Amino acid sequence: MTQILPIKFQEHLQLTNVGINAANIGFNSLTMESDKYICVREKVGETAQVVIIDMSDPTNPIRRPISADSAIMNPASKVIALKAQKTLQIFNIEMKSKMKAHTMTDDVIFWKWISENMIALVTETTVYHWSMEGDSQPTKIFDRHSSLSGCQIINYRTDAAQNWLLLIGISAQQNRVVGAMQLYSVERKVSQPIEGHAAAFIQFKMEGNQQESTLFCFAVRGAAGGKLHIIEVGTPPTGNSPFQKKAVDVFFPPEAQNDFPVAMQVSKKNCVVYLITKYGYVHLYDIESGTCIYMNRISADTIFVTAQHEPTNGIIGVNRKGQVLSVSMDEENVVPYIQGTLNNNDLALRMAVRNNLGGADQLFVTKFNELFGRAAYSEAAKVAANAPKGILRTPQTIAKFQQVPTQPGQTSPLLQYFGILLDQGQLNKFESLELCRPVLAQGRKQLLEKWLKEDKLECSEELGDLVKAADPTLALSVYLRANVPNKVIQCFAETGQFQKIVLYAKKV
């Protein structure tokens, strides 16, 4: 039996097959600012060209006679930024028009689009942001820290709100490549030097928190070995519990003595860190726990540029051979893999709940029965309500809760269960009926009105029949939503609203 893997690997394109010269596939001549475009500078005879590969139509590259030291495509649209010595220009390719230009006083040694309308510019001493809006000039944001002097700048990252900025450089020291990072807080206007090779920011919502936490993930291979750090930056939002920082080992095999992290992307959807190393290994880590889910070699050649791969919530990269490849978490297999191969039931359950993934059904059933068996009803209610894909939202679960006697002065376990479901969204037909029975028996029809307004109940003919005994007008509302014409007309007649029958009949 083939072992199931928690990742999907895909080769999207071989650049040499679409006319790209192998000599131009490298960090200095090829850029990929997002998964939409790859941009290559080439020389054909004596003519300098910029080749733009649209990943939605990769076999038809666009070639333009442009000479530039660097070319970067906008992450979302057909807009290109070009640099020739100190002159920066931005063109709209489709409109064939120049949008902006600026001449710097110092050379820009690294630049990158940090959003659809902002470019970061790095000189030997300073970091600037240049907005696409209006005729604004580049704005100085911060001075470079002395710890990065003499480094080759390889990346620049920001959090979603651009409150936290990170400059990353590398240098060769004592037979190894040392990573130096400068973390800058816009709010506090302070920098912190950190040893690290690859990093990313992610907005992560912890269980029980109302607001997202801003997490900073970075990987380093220092003299003492490899580590991945996940920490919350800034003050936690009001009402939030702080994120407990994680520091976990990054494993490098004995044959990869000189390997080190070169790239990192994060999936907000799956809360996973993708780490790529110089020797072509990929590591997947769970952000919440810091657990390494998987590692393997995916490329024999160095992957020198990466971006987030939005269609799969994974990572896409280009290696020195010109392979454009992506790796993503396999949502079908990751939970069974964590359970079976890693033997980590807690992580399997957490991953399944957080990402609504199948594969751990039996774990949830076992856990629910175990909690129920020891009368931990509110915990059992949480498990049943949160189990992925609604596997425990069944008439059998409701029947179990209905059989539990209510303690005086306490909310019944059944209503606790329904309370959790109501917080999450709409109840299904059976749940709606079983919740409304006790509520109507207690004469609390105002709750029913509230839930109907909030669209929390699945309306059906049966629900209308149940409500009708208590309130024919409210039943009418249910029948209308459930689209039961004969019962709607009957209710209009019984409540004396004969004109409405005619209007309703015309609509139906």
C-alpha positions in Angstrom: 0.0 0.0 0.0 1.4 3.4 -1.0 1.9 5.7 2.0 -0.4 8.6 2.1 1.3 12.0 2.0 0.1 15.2 3.6 1.3 17.4 0.6 0.5 17.8 -3.0 3.3 18.6 -5.4 2.8 20.0 -8.8 5.1 21.1 -11.7 3.4 24.0 -13.5 5.9 24.9 -16.1 9.5 24.3 -17.4 10.8 27.8 -18.3 13.3 26.5 -20.9 10.3 25.0 -22.8 8.8 28.4 -23.3 12.0 30.0 -24.7 13.8 31.2 -21.6 17.5 30.8 -21.7 18.8 28.7 -18.8 21.6 31.3 -18.1 18.9 33.9 -17.2 17.1 31.7 -14.6 18.5 33.1 -11.4 18.1 35.6 -8.5 19.5 38.5 -10.4 17.5 38.2 -13.6 14.2 36.5 -12.7 11.6 37.8 -10.4 8.2 36.5 -9.2 6.3 38.9 -7.0 3.2 36.7 -6.9 1.8 33.5 -8.3 0.4 35.5 -11.3 3.5 36.5 -13.2 7.2 35.6 -13.7 9.5 38.3 -15.2 12.8 37.5 -16.8 15.5 39.9 -18.2 17.2 38.4 -21.3 19.6 39.5 -24.0 18.8 38.3 -27.5 21.8 39.1 -29.7 22.5 42.7 -28.8 18.9 43.5 -27.8 17.9 43.6 -24.1 14.4 42.2 -23.5 12.0 41.7 -20.6 9.9 38.6 -20.8 6.7 38.4 -18.9 5.1 35.0 -18.3 1.4 35.2 -17.3 0.8 32.0 -15.3 -2.8 31.8 -16.5 -1.4 31.6 -20.1 2.2 30.4 -19.6 3.0 29.1 -23.1 2.6 32.6 -24.6 5.2 34.8 -23.0 5.2 38.5 -23.7 8.5 39.9 -24.9 9.3 43.6 -24.9 12.6 45.4 -26.0 13.4 47.0 -22.6 16.8 47.4 -21.1 16.7 47.6 -17.3 18.8 46.4 -14.3 15.7 45.0 -12.7 12.1 44.4 -13.6 9.3 43.5 -11.2 5.6 42.8 -12.1 2.8 44.1 -9.9 1.4 41.2 -7.9 -2.1 41.6 -9.3 -2.2 43.6 -12.6 -0.3 44.0 -15.8 1.8 46.8 -14.4 5.6 46.6 -14.4 8.2 48.5 -12.4 11.6 49.0 -14.1 14.9 50.2 -12.7 17.9 51.5 -14.7 20.6 52.7 -12.3 18.9 55.4 -10.2 15.9 55.8 -12.4 12.7 54.0 -11.5 9.7 53.8 -13.8 6.3 52.2 -13.6 4.4 51.2 -16.8 0.9 49.9 -17.5 1.6 47.2 -20.1 -2.0 46.9 -21.4 -2.4 50.7 -21.7 1.2 51.1 -23.0 1.6 54.1 -20.8 4.0 55.3 -18.2 2.3 55.7 -14.8 5.1 57.1 -12.7 8.8 57.8 -12.7 11.4 58.9 -10.0 15.1 59.4 -9.9 16.8 58.4 -6.6 19.9 60.0 -5.2 21.2 56.6 -4.1 21.2 53.2 -5.9 18.4 50.9 -5.1 19.9 47.5 -4.3 16.7 45.6 -3.7 13.0 46.4 -4.3 9.8 44.5 -4.0 6.0 45.1 -4.4 4.6 44.8 -0.8 1.0 45.3 -1.9 -0.9 46.1 -5.2 -0.1 49.8 -4.8 3.1 50.0 -2.9 6.8 49.2 -3.6 9.5 49.0 -1.0 12.9 50.4 -2.1 16.1 49.5 -0.2 19.4 51.4 -0.6 22.7 50.8 1.2 21.5 52.9 4.1 17.7 53.4 4.0 14.3 51.7 3.3 11.6 53.7 1.4 8.0 53.0 0.5 6.7 54.3 -2.9 3.0 54.5 -3.3 1.3 54.3 -6.7 -1.3 56.8 -5.6 -1.2 60.2 -7.3 2.3 61.7 -7.9 3.7 60.8 -4.5 7.5 60.4 -4.1 9.2 57.6 -2.2 8.9 58.1 1.5 11.7 57.3 3.9 10.5 54.7 6.4 13.5 53.7 8.4 17.4 53.6 8.4 19.1 50.2 7.9 20.5 48.6 11.0 24.3 48.3 11.2 23.9 44.5 11.6 22.9 44.3 7.9 25.9 46.2 6.5 27.7 44.2 3.9 24.8 41.8 3.6 23.1 40.8 0.3 19.5 41.8 0.7 17.3 38.9 -0.3 13.8 39.8 1.0 11.5 42.4 2.6 8.2 41.4 4.3 5.4 43.2 6.0 2.4 42.2 8.1 -1.1 42.8 6.6 -1.5 46.3 8.1 2.1 47.3 7.3 2.7 48.1 10.9 5.6 45.6 11.1 8.4 45.6 8.5 11.2 43.2 8.0 14.4 43.4 6.0 16.4 40.2 5.4 20.0 39.9 4.3 22.6 37.1 4.2 26.4 37.1 4.3 29.2 34.5 4.3 31.0 34.2 7.6 33.3 31.5 8.9 32.4 29.0 6.1 28.6 29.4 6.6 25.9 31.7 5.4 24.6 33.9 8.2 21.2 35.4 8.1 20.6 38.9 9.5 17.1 40.5 9.9 15.9 43.9 10.9 12.4 44.0 12.5 10.9 47.5 12.5 7.8 48.7 14.4 6.2 51.6 12.5 4.2 52.6 15.6 7.2 52.6 18.0 9.8 53.7 15.4 12.3 51.1 16.7 14.3 48.4 15.1 15.4 45.1 16.5 18.2 43.0 14.9 17.6 39.3 14.8 19.6 36.4 13.4 17.4 34.7 10.8 17.3 33.5 7.2 13.6 33.4 6.2 10.5 34.9 7.7 6.8 35.7 7.2 3.9 37.4 9.1 0.4 35.9 9.5 -2.9 37.0 11.0 -3.9 34.1 13.2 -7.1 33.8 15.3 -6.5 31.8 18.4 -9.3 29.6 19.8 -11.4 31.7 22.2 -10.0 35.0 21.0 -12.3 37.5 19.3 -9.6 39.2 17.3 -6.7 38.0 15.2 -3.1 38.1 16.6 -0.2 39.3 14.4 2.3 36.5 14.4 5.9 36.7 13.2 7.5 33.4 12.1 11.2 33.2 11.3 13.6 30.4 10.7 17.4 30.4 11.3 20.3 28.0 11.1 22.8 29.3 13.5 26.0 27.8 14.9 23.8 25.9 17.4 21.5 24.4 14.7 18.1 25.1 13.1 15.1 26.7 14.8 11.7 28.0 13.8 10.3 30.7 16.0 6.7 31.8 16.1 6.0 34.9 18.2 3.2 37.5 18.6 4.4 41.0 17.8 3.1 44.1 19.5 0.5 44.3 22.3 -2.3 41.6 22.0 -5.6 43.2 20.9 -8.0 44.1 23.8 -9.7 41.0 25.2 -7.3 38.6 23.4 -5.2 36.0 25.3 -1.6 36.4 24.2 -0.1 33.8 21.8 2.3 31.5 23.6 5.6 31.8 21.6 6.9 28.6 20.0 10.5 27.7 19.3 11.0 24.3 17.5 14.0 22.5 16.0 14.3 22.6 12.2 15.9 19.3 11.2 18.8 19.3 8.7 20.0 15.8 7.5 23.7 14.9 8.0 24.3 15.1 4.3 23.0 18.8 4.3 25.7 20.3 6.5 25.7 23.6 4.7 21.9 23.8 4.1 19.9 26.8 5.5 16.4 28.2 5.2 15.9 30.4 2.1 12.2 31.0 1.8 9.0 31.0 3.9 5.3 31.4 3.0 2.3 31.0 5.3 -1.2 29.8 4.6 -3.8 31.8 6.5 -6.5 29.4 5.6 -4.8 26.3 6.9 -2.5 28.0 9.5 0.6 26.3 8.1 4.2 27.5 7.6 5.9 26.4 4.4 9.7 26.5 4.8 12.1 25.9 1.9 15.8 25.3 2.3 18.7 26.1 -0.1 19.1 22.3 -0.9 15.4 22.0 -2.0 13.8 20.6 1.2 10.3 21.7 2.1 9.1 21.6 5.8 5.5 22.1 6.9 4.7 23.3 10.4 1.5 23.8 12.2 1.4 27.4 13.4 -0.6 26.9 16.5 1.6 24.2 18.1 4.8 24.6 16.1 4.7 20.9 15.3 6.5 19.8 12.1 3.9 18.0 10.0 6.2 16.9 7.2 9.6 17.4 5.5 11.0 16.1 2.3 13.3 17.1 -0.6 11.2 18.4 -3.5 14.0 19.8 -5.7 17.5 18.8 -6.4 18.2 22.4 -7.5 18.0 25.5 -5.4 14.6 27.2 -5.3 15.7 30.9 -5.4 12.4 32.7 -5.5 8.9 31.8 -4.0 5.5 33.3 -3.6 2.2 32.3 -2.0 0.2 30.0 -4.3 -3.3 31.3 -3.8 -5.3 28.5 -5.6 -4.0 25.8 -3.3 -3.0 28.0 -0.2 0.5 26.6 -0.7 3.9 27.9 -1.9 5.1 28.3 -5.5 8.7 28.6 -6.5 11.2 28.6 -9.3 14.4 26.5 -9.2 17.7 27.0 -11.0 16.7 24.4 -13.7 13.7 26.6 -14.6 11.1 24.3 -13.0 8.1 26.2 -11.7 6.7 24.1 -8.9 4.2 24.3 -6.0 3.6 22.5 -2.8 0.4 22.6 -0.8 -1.2 20.8 2.1 -3.4 17.9 0.9 -6.6 18.6 2.7 -7.9 15.1 2.1 -4.9 13.3 3.6 -3.3 15.6 6.2 -5.5 14.6 9.1 -5.2 10.8 8.5 -1.4 11.3 8.0 -1.1 13.2 11.3 -3.1 10.5 13.0 -1.5 7.5 11.4 2.1 8.4 10.6 2.8 11.0 13.3 0.6 9.3 15.8 -0.6 12.7 17.1 -4.3 12.5 17.8 -4.5 15.9 19.5 -3.1 17.6 16.5 -5.3 15.6 14.1 -8.4 16.7 16.1 -7.3 20.3 16.3 -6.4 20.5 12.6 -9.8 18.9 11.6 -11.8 21.3 13.8 -9.8 24.4 12.8 -9.8 23.8 9.1 -13.1 21.8 8.8 -11.3 18.7 7.4 -12.4 15.1 7.3 -10.3 12.1 8.1 -10.6 12.0 11.9 -14.3 11.0 12.2 -13.7 8.1 14.5 -11.6 10.2 16.8 -14.5 12.7 17.2 -17.0 9.9 17.8 -14.7 8.3 20.4 -14.0 11.6 22.1 -17.7 12.5 22.2 -18.8 9.2 23.7 -16.0 9.3 26.2 -17.0 12.8 27.4 -20.7 11.9 27.4 -20.0 8.7 29.3 -18.4 10.7 32.2 -21.2 13.3 32.2 -19.0 16.1 30.8 -22.0 17.3 28.8 -20.9 20.9 27.9 -17.5 19.5 26.7 -19.4 16.8 24.7 -21.7 19.5 23.3 -18.6 21.4 22.0 -17.1 18.3 20.4 -20.4 17.5 18.7 -21.0 21.0 17.5 -17.4 21.6 16.2 -16.7 18.2 14.6 -15.9 18.8 11.0 -18.4 18.5 8.2 -21.2 18.1 10.7 -20.5 14.4 11.3 -22.0 14.5 14.8 -24.9 16.8 14.0 -27.3 13.9 13.8 -30.8 13.0 15.3 -28.9 10.4 17.4 -26.8 13.1 19.1 -29.9 15.2 19.9 -31.6 12.1 21.3 -28.7 11.5 23.6 -28.9 15.0 24.9 -32.7 14.8 25.3 -32.3 11.8 27.6 -30.1 13.7 30.1 -32.1 15.1 33.0 -31.7 18.8 33.6 -30.3 19.8 37.0 -32.3 22.5 38.8 -31.2 26.0 38.0 -29.0 24.9 35.2 -29.3 25.1 31.4 -30.1 21.7 30.0 -27.2 20.0 28.0 -29.5 20.0 24.9 -29.9 23.8 25.0 -26.2 24.2 25.6 -25.6 22.1 22.5 -28.0 24.2 20.5 -26.5 27.4 21.9 -23.1 26.5 20.4 -24.7 25.7 17.1 -26.6 28.9 17.0 -23.4 30.9 17.6 -21.9 29.2 14.6 -24.6 29.7 12.1 -27.9 28.1 10.9 -29.5 25.0 12.3 -30.6 22.2 10.0 -34.3 21.1 9.6 -34.2 18.5 12.3 -32.2 20.7 14.8 -34.6 23.6 14.3 -37.6 21.4 15.1 -36.0 19.9 18.2 -34.9 23.3 19.6 -38.3 24.9 19.0 -40.2 22.1 20.9 -38.9 22.9 24.4 -38.7 26.7 23.7 -42.4 26.8 22.7 -43.3 24.5 25.6 -41.8 27.2 27.9 -43.8 29.9 26.1 -40.7 31.7 24.9 -41.8 32.4 21.3 -40.0 35.8 21.3 -36.8 33.7 21.0 -38.2 32.0 18.0 -39.0 35.4 16.4 -35.4 36.5 17.1 -33.9 33.4 15.5 -36.1 33.7 12.4 -35.0 37.3 12.0 -31.4 36.3 12.3 -32.0 33.4 9.8 -30.8 30.8 12.3 -33.5 28.2 11.7 -34.1 26.1 8.6 -37.8 26.6 8.0 -40.0 23.7 7.0 -43.6 22.7 6.8 -43.1 20.7 10.0 -41.7 23.7 11.9 -44.6 25.8 10.7 -47.1 23.2 12.0 -45.3 23.1 15.4 -45.4 26.9 15.7 -49.0 27.3 14.5 -50.5 26.0 17.7 -48.7 28.8 19.6 -48.9 31.6 17.1 -50.6 31.5 13.6 -48.9 34.8 12.5 -45.5 33.4 13.4 -46.3 30.2 11.6 -47.2 32.2 8.5 -43.7 33.6 8.5 -42.2 30.1 8.7 -44.4 28.8 5.9 -43.5 31.8 3.7 -39.8 31.1 4.2 -40.2 27.4 3.7 -42.2 28.1 0.5 -45.3 26.0 1.4 -48.1 27.8 -0.6 -51.2 25.8 0.6 -50.3 26.5 4.2 -49.5 30.1 3.5 -52.9 30.6 2.0 -54.6 28.7 4.9 -52.8 31.0 7.4 -53.8 34.2 5.5 -57.5 32.9 5.5 -57.4 32.0 9.2 -56.0 35.4 10.2 -58.5 37.3 7.9 -55.9 38.6 5.5 -57.9 37.9 2.3 -56.3 40.7 0.1 -52.9 39.1 0.7 -54.1 35.8 -0.7 -54.6 37.4 -4.1 -51.2 39.2 -4.0 -49.5 36.0 -2.9 -51.2 33.9 -5.5 -49.9 36.3 -8.3 -46.3 35.9 -7.0 -46.5 32.2 -6.8 
